Amino acid sequence: MKSVIIIGASTGIGRELALEFARAGFAVGITARRGELLRQLAQEIEAQGGRAFTQVMDIAETQVSMQLLEGLLETMDGADVIVVNAAIGENSKDLNWEKEAQTIAVNVTGFTAMATVAMQHFLNRRQGHFVGISSIAGERGNRLAPAYAASKAFVSNYLQGLRNLVVKNDANITITVIKPGFVKTPMTANNDRMFWAASAEKAARQIFAAIQRKRPHAYITRRWGIMAWVLRRIPDWLYNRIV
Ligand SMILES: NC(=O)c1ccc[n+]([C@@H]2O[C@H](COP(=O)([O-])OP(=O)(O)OC[C@H]3O[C@@H](n4cnc5c(N)ncnc54)[C@H](OP(=O)(O)O)[C@@H]3O)[C@@H](O)[C@H]2O)c1
């Protein structure tokens, strides 16, 4: 039986992605801070005949969460795919330091801690598939959530580094960076500036398909690839006027 671990699977995209993998016959390891939501999801997966393993963890607590991820990998006898999806994304246009610091602690430091354990696991086996959930927000800085956008630029760049590393190591490891546009989830529940917003189910279906195809990059939904192209090219004077 193939297996996947999804870091950040209690709600939104991660939850739907766990269900996609379970329906495809994968044993699913699910982690997040809220244990009750994880237990409900595990029950749902098991009711459909699947296998689920839960692990409560806060990825901002790096020492503890790295050990817990290693423990989960041991319990599951390894994983073929590991997805680091957990992140926070709050509006911080008033440059609230607590929000900015927490965003960096989860989306940058926590992400890197999880990526390190996952990649060590795959490098030891010389095979595997590591997936990071970045964002279209990482394409260019923005005033509404400066740390969030920068944290996603970090994720995209970090994954590029990992891809370079596995190619040089000649290991059979796939690295996929997923860049969603707007998706309707608890993270965006208060965002009234959304357009082209996909449901979490649709986003998860497209992410799952991109992983199955071992794609190096995927925009979710696909039309956001055009937006990324535009975002990277419009001159600063125009960007600063319209965003
Ligand atoms: N929604 C969008 O429009 C959108 C667009 C682009 C990219 N994304 C990215 O997609 C991913 C999923 O976001 P979503 O929209 O599905 O949001 P969400 O529903 O808020 O899900 C975030 C997940 O991350 C977990 N998480 C947050 N902080 C954590 C921590 N410190 N330790 C462990 N787990 C933590 C949450 O679980 P607990 O709270 O239970 O810990 C939850 O399971 C994120 O990486 C986000 O940046 C979303």
Ligand as a Chemical Component Dictionary entry (heavy atoms), coordinates in Angstrom:
data_LIG
# 
_chem_comp.id                   LIG 
_chem_comp.type                 NON-POLYMER 
_chem_comp.pdbx_formal_charge   0 
_chem_comp.three_letter_code    LIG 
# 
loop_
_chem_comp_atom.comp_id 
_chem_comp_atom.atom_id 
_chem_comp_atom.alt_atom_id 
_chem_comp_atom.type_symbol 
_chem_comp_atom.charge 
_chem_comp_atom.model_Cartn_x 
_chem_comp_atom.model_Cartn_y 
_chem_comp_atom.model_Cartn_z 
_chem_comp_atom.pdbx_ordinal 
LIG N1  N1  N 0  -6.777 29.382 0.554  1  
LIG C1  C1  C 0  -6.075 30.024 -0.372 2  
LIG O1  O1  O 0  -6.600 30.885 -1.096 3  
LIG C2  C2  C 0  -4.615 29.708 -0.573 4  
LIG C3  C3  C 0  -3.959 30.296 -1.653 5  
LIG C4  C4  C 0  -2.626 30.027 -1.874 6  
LIG C5  C5  C 0  -1.958 29.159 -1.050 7  
LIG N2  N2  N 1  -2.602 28.586 0.004  8  
LIG C6  C6  C 0  -1.832 27.685 0.846  9  
LIG O2  O2  O 0  -2.513 26.458 0.951  10 
LIG C7  C7  C 0  -2.162 25.831 2.184  11 
LIG C8  C8  C 0  -3.422 25.401 2.908  12 
LIG O3  O3  O 0  -4.169 26.550 3.259  13 
LIG P1  P1  P 0  -5.754 26.548 3.411  14 
LIG O4  O4  O 0  -6.250 27.650 2.598  15 
LIG O5  O5  O -1 -6.289 25.192 3.208  16 
LIG O6  O6  O 0  -5.875 27.040 4.931  17 
LIG P2  P2  P 0  -6.447 26.380 6.249  18 
LIG O7  O7  O 0  -7.782 25.766 6.014  19 
LIG O8  O8  O 0  -6.307 27.422 7.303  20 
LIG O9  O9  O 0  -5.430 25.178 6.545  21 
LIG C9  C9  C 0  -4.180 25.360 7.124  22 
LIG C10 C10 C 0  -3.745 24.032 7.723  23 
LIG O10 O10 O 0  -2.460 24.225 8.316  24 
LIG C11 C11 C 0  -2.504 23.800 9.669  25 
LIG N3  N3  N 0  -1.588 24.607 10.471 26 
LIG C12 C12 C 0  -1.574 25.965 10.582 27 
LIG N4  N4  N 0  -0.637 26.337 11.465 28 
LIG C13 C13 C 0  -0.048 25.191 11.911 29 
LIG C14 C14 C 0  0.978  24.923 12.851 30 
LIG N5  N5  N 0  1.598  25.904 13.519 31 
LIG N6  N6  N 0  1.336  23.644 13.049 32 
LIG C15 C15 C 0  0.711  22.650 12.399 33 
LIG N7  N7  N 0  -0.269 22.819 11.503 34 
LIG C16 C16 C 0  -0.650 24.089 11.281 35 
LIG C17 C17 C 0  -3.952 23.988 10.085 36 
LIG O11 O11 O 0  -4.288 23.119 11.169 37 
LIG P3  P3  P 0  -4.416 23.557 12.700 38 
LIG O12 O12 O 0  -4.930 24.963 12.720 39 
LIG O13 O13 O 0  -5.372 22.552 13.257 40 
LIG O14 O14 O 0  -3.037 23.421 13.239 41 
LIG C18 C18 C 0  -4.679 23.552 8.824  42 
LIG O15 O15 O 0  -4.795 22.158 8.790  43 
LIG C19 C19 C 0  -1.315 26.865 2.954  44 
LIG O16 O16 O 0  0.049  26.577 2.748  45 
LIG C20 C20 C 0  -1.678 28.170 2.270  46 
LIG O17 O17 O 0  -0.658 29.138 2.403  47 
LIG C21 C21 C 0  -3.911 28.831 0.266  48 
# 
loop_
_chem_comp_bond.comp_id 
_chem_comp_bond.atom_id_1 
_chem_comp_bond.atom_id_2 
_chem_comp_bond.value_order 
_chem_comp_bond.pdbx_ordinal 
LIG N1  C1  SING 1  
LIG C1  O1  DOUB 2  
LIG C1  C2  SING 3  
LIG C2  C3  SING 4  
LIG C2  C21 DOUB 5  
LIG C3  C4  DOUB 6  
LIG C4  C5  SING 7  
LIG C5  N2  DOUB 8  
LIG N2  C6  SING 9  
LIG N2  C21 SING 10 
LIG C6  O2  SING 11 
LIG C6  C20 SING 12 
LIG O2  C7  SING 13 
LIG C7  C8  SING 14 
LIG C7  C19 SING 15 
LIG C8  O3  SING 16 
LIG O3  P1  SING 17 
LIG P1  O4  DOUB 18 
LIG P1  O5  SING 19 
LIG P1  O6  SING 20 
LIG O6  P2  SING 21 
LIG P2  O7  DOUB 22 
LIG P2  O8  SING 23 
LIG P2  O9  SING 24 
LIG O9  C9  SING 25 
LIG C9  C10 SING 26 
LIG C10 O10 SING 27 
LIG C10 C18 SING 28 
LIG O10 C11 SING 29 
LIG C11 N3  SING 30 
LIG C11 C17 SING 31 
LIG N3  C12 SING 32 
LIG N3  C16 SING 33 
LIG C12 N4  DOUB 34 
LIG N4  C13 SING 35 
LIG C13 C14 SING 36 
LIG C13 C16 DOUB 37 
LIG C14 N5  SING 38 
LIG C14 N6  DOUB 39 
LIG N6  C15 SING 40 
LIG C15 N7  DOUB 41 
LIG N7  C16 SING 42 
LIG C17 O11 SING 43 
LIG C17 C18 SING 44 
LIG O11 P3  SING 45 
LIG P3  O12 DOUB 46 
LIG P3  O13 SING 47 
LIG P3  O14 SING 48 
LIG C18 O15 SING 49 
LIG C19 O16 SING 50 
LIG C19 C20 SING 51 
LIG C20 O17 SING 52 
# 
